[in-house]
Amino acid sequence: MKPPPFEYVAPASLEEAVAALGEHGDEAKALAGGQSLVPLLAFRLAAPSVLVDLNGVAGLDHLGADGDRLVIGALARQRAVERLPGLGRRCPMLAEAVAQVGHVAIRNRGTVGGSLAHADPAAEWPALALALDGECQVVGPRGTRTVPVEDLLVSYFTTTLEPDELITELRLTLPGGRVGSTFVELARRHGDFAIVGVGALLGLTSDGSVALARLTLIGVGERAVRARRAETLLEGERPSDELLDEAAAAVDEAISPTSDLHGSAGYRRQVARVLTRRALATARARAEGKEEGPDGQA
Ligand SMILES: Cc1cc2nc3c(=O)[nH]c(=O)nc-3n(C[C@H](O)[C@H](O)[C@H](O)COP(=O)(O)OP(=O)(O)OC[C@H]3O[C@@H](n4cnc5c(N)ncnc54)[C@H](O)[C@@H]3O)c2cc1C
C-alpha cells in the first residue's frame, strides 16, 4: 500500500521543527530515520497529515564522551554508535545490543532518538538506556526538560512526550572500574526483533562483591523493564553461582509477557530466566577479567 497524502515540512533548525509540530499538534509526526514510521505509513497504521523531517536540522547528530557519560544526539544513527572505536571494551552491553538491532541497512538510517520515541517493547535502546541511567533532553514550545528514560517509557509505543516535543539528546552513564556487561537475546532469525532480550551489568568491589547490578529486559511486557528486586539481591553479595540462579529466578516478578505467534507467555518467562542467568555469568566473567568484550569494530 502507499501512505495517505501528507504535507512534507523540512525545517532547518530545531526552533522551526518545534514550531511546525506545535502548529499541527496531533496531526503532525517527526520523521527521523523512517525505519519505523515509514512502514507504519505504508501499512496505513499511522496517517499524519504533516511530516516534519528532522534530517535537515543542524546539531542533532553529535556523539561523544563527556567524562563517564556517552552523549548521543537524537539524530545520531545507530550504526554510528556501533562504530565508536573501543566501544566493545568500554561497554560490551552497548556494543552487543546495538549490533542486534535489525540489519546494518536499518542501523545506517535508524536513529537513537527515533528508537526511544517509538518505544517498541522489543527494542534494544530503551533497555540500554534503563541499564545505563539514561536521561533524555526534550525540547518543546514550553522549553527544555530532562527526562529519565524510566519516566519516558509508558507502554506499547507510548511515551510521556507531548506531540509537539522532540528528543534532542540521550545521555548514558558508563560505569568504570571492575565492571562487566553483556546484552543477549533470542530471535527467530538474525535481524528480527528479539523474542526476549536481557542486558546485564555487574560492577565489583576490590574484594569481589557486587557493588552495582543492572538487569533490563525486553520482549516481556508493554515496555522495557528493570528487574529491580533481582538487582537488590545481587548488590552487596558475592556473585556465586547460587546467587546468580536466585537473581535469574527473581526476574519473573518484574515481567508481564503476553502470548503471541512467536511464543507463549510461559515460554517467554522461561527464556527470560535462562537468558538472565547466562547474561549474569558473562557479566561476572568480564568484571573479573576472565572474558573480554567484543572489540567494538563492526
Ligand atoms: C526490518 C526492520 C527490523 C528492525 N529491527 C529492529 C530491532 O531488532 N530492534 C530495534 O530496536 N529496532 C528495530 N527496527 C527499528 C529501527 O531500529 C528504527 O530505526 C527505530 O525504531 C526508529 O528510529 P528511526 O530513526 O527510524 O525513527 P522514525 O521511524 O523516523 O520515527 C519513529 C517514531 O519516533 C518519532 N521520532 C523520531 N525521532 C524523534 C525525536 N527526535 N523526538 C521525538 N520523536 C521522534 C517519530 O515521529 C515516529 O513516531 C527495525 C526496523 C525494520 C524496518
Ligand as a Chemical Component Dictionary entry (heavy atoms), coordinates in Angstrom:
data_LIG
# 
_chem_comp.id                   LIG 
_chem_comp.type                 NON-POLYMER 
_chem_comp.pdbx_formal_charge   0 
_chem_comp.three_letter_code    LIG 
# 
loop_
_chem_comp_atom.comp_id 
_chem_comp_atom.atom_id 
_chem_comp_atom.alt_atom_id 
_chem_comp_atom.type_symbol 
_chem_comp_atom.charge 
_chem_comp_atom.model_Cartn_x 
_chem_comp_atom.model_Cartn_y 
_chem_comp_atom.model_Cartn_z 
_chem_comp_atom.pdbx_ordinal 
LIG C1  C1  C 0 13.109 -4.792 9.173  1  
LIG C2  C2  C 0 13.325 -3.969 10.426 2  
LIG C3  C3  C 0 13.872 -4.590 11.534 3  
LIG C4  C4  C 0 14.084 -3.848 12.716 4  
LIG N1  N1  N 0 14.609 -4.480 13.799 5  
LIG C5  C5  C 0 14.791 -3.803 14.932 6  
LIG C6  C6  C 0 15.317 -4.429 16.090 7  
LIG O1  O1  O 0 15.671 -5.612 16.085 8  
LIG N2  N2  N 0 15.459 -3.687 17.214 9  
LIG C7  C7  C 0 15.101 -2.354 17.257 10 
LIG O2  O2  O 0 15.240 -1.729 18.300 11 
LIG N3  N3  N 0 14.603 -1.735 16.180 12 
LIG C8  C8  C 0 14.445 -2.411 15.023 13 
LIG N4  N4  N 0 13.920 -1.765 13.942 14 
LIG C9  C9  C 0 13.514 -0.350 14.080 15 
LIG C10 C10 C 0 14.680 0.611  13.887 16 
LIG O3  O3  O 0 15.610 0.469  14.935 17 
LIG C11 C11 C 0 14.222 2.073  13.833 18 
LIG O4  O4  O 0 15.286 2.787  13.306 19 
LIG C12 C12 C 0 13.841 2.759  15.109 20 
LIG O5  O5  O 0 12.880 2.054  15.824 21 
LIG C13 C13 C 0 13.212 4.128  14.852 22 
LIG O6  O6  O 0 14.183 5.037  14.525 23 
LIG P1  P1  P 0 14.009 5.974  13.258 24 
LIG O7  O7  O 0 15.081 6.986  13.354 25 
LIG O8  O8  O 0 13.951 5.154  12.031 26 
LIG O9  O9  O 0 12.607 6.685  13.573 27 
LIG P2  P2  P 0 11.369 7.012  12.642 28 
LIG O10 O10 O 0 10.870 5.766  12.002 29 
LIG O11 O11 O 0 11.677 8.152  11.746 30 
LIG O12 O12 O 0 10.343 7.511  13.760 31 
LIG C14 C14 C 0 9.804  6.609  14.697 32 
LIG C15 C15 C 0 8.875  7.362  15.659 33 
LIG O13 O13 O 0 9.636  8.209  16.513 34 
LIG C16 C16 C 0 9.260  9.581  16.354 35 
LIG N5  N5  N 0 10.516 10.331 16.448 36 
LIG C17 C17 C 0 11.633 10.136 15.707 37 
LIG N6  N6  N 0 12.632 10.923 16.150 38 
LIG C18 C18 C 0 12.116 11.635 17.180 39 
LIG C19 C19 C 0 12.664 12.611 18.061 40 
LIG N7  N7  N 0 13.943 13.014 17.984 41 
LIG N8  N8  N 0 11.865 13.121 19.029 42 
LIG C20 C20 C 0 10.582 12.712 19.143 43 
LIG N9  N9  N 0 10.014 11.799 18.338 44 
LIG C21 C21 C 0 10.774 11.263 17.367 45 
LIG C22 C22 C 0 8.584  9.657  15.001 46 
LIG O14 O14 O 0 7.655  10.716 14.941 47 
LIG C23 C23 C 0 7.891  8.295  14.953 48 
LIG O15 O15 O 0 6.710  8.318  15.702 49 
LIG C24 C24 C 0 13.732 -2.463 12.752 50 
LIG C25 C25 C 0 13.203 -1.841 11.618 51 
LIG C26 C26 C 0 12.999 -2.584 10.469 52 
LIG C27 C27 C 0 12.424 -1.881 9.262  53 
# 
loop_
_chem_comp_bond.comp_id 
_chem_comp_bond.atom_id_1 
_chem_comp_bond.atom_id_2 
_chem_comp_bond.value_order 
_chem_comp_bond.pdbx_ordinal 
LIG C1  C2  SING 1  
LIG C2  C3  SING 2  
LIG C2  C26 DOUB 3  
LIG C3  C4  DOUB 4  
LIG C4  N1  SING 5  
LIG C4  C24 SING 6  
LIG N1  C5  DOUB 7  
LIG C5  C6  SING 8  
LIG C5  C8  SING 9  
LIG C6  O1  DOUB 10 
LIG C6  N2  SING 11 
LIG N2  C7  SING 12 
LIG C7  O2  DOUB 13 
LIG C7  N3  SING 14 
LIG N3  C8  DOUB 15 
LIG C8  N4  SING 16 
LIG N4  C9  SING 17 
LIG N4  C24 SING 18 
LIG C9  C10 SING 19 
LIG C10 O3  SING 20 
LIG C10 C11 SING 21 
LIG C11 O4  SING 22 
LIG C11 C12 SING 23 
LIG C12 O5  SING 24 
LIG C12 C13 SING 25 
LIG C13 O6  SING 26 
LIG O6  P1  SING 27 
LIG P1  O7  DOUB 28 
LIG P1  O8  SING 29 
LIG P1  O9  SING 30 
LIG O9  P2  SING 31 
LIG P2  O10 DOUB 32 
LIG P2  O11 SING 33 
LIG P2  O12 SING 34 
LIG O12 C14 SING 35 
LIG C14 C15 SING 36 
LIG C15 O13 SING 37 
LIG C15 C23 SING 38 
LIG O13 C16 SING 39 
LIG C16 N5  SING 40 
LIG C16 C22 SING 41 
LIG N5  C17 SING 42 
LIG N5  C21 SING 43 
LIG C17 N6  DOUB 44 
LIG N6  C18 SING 45 
LIG C18 C19 SING 46 
LIG C18 C21 DOUB 47 
LIG C19 N7  SING 48 
LIG C19 N8  DOUB 49 
LIG N8  C20 SING 50 
LIG C20 N9  DOUB 51 
LIG N9  C21 SING 52 
LIG C22 O14 SING 53 
LIG C22 C23 SING 54 
LIG C23 O15 SING 55 
LIG C24 C25 DOUB 56 
LIG C25 C26 SING 57 
LIG C26 C27 SING 58 
# 
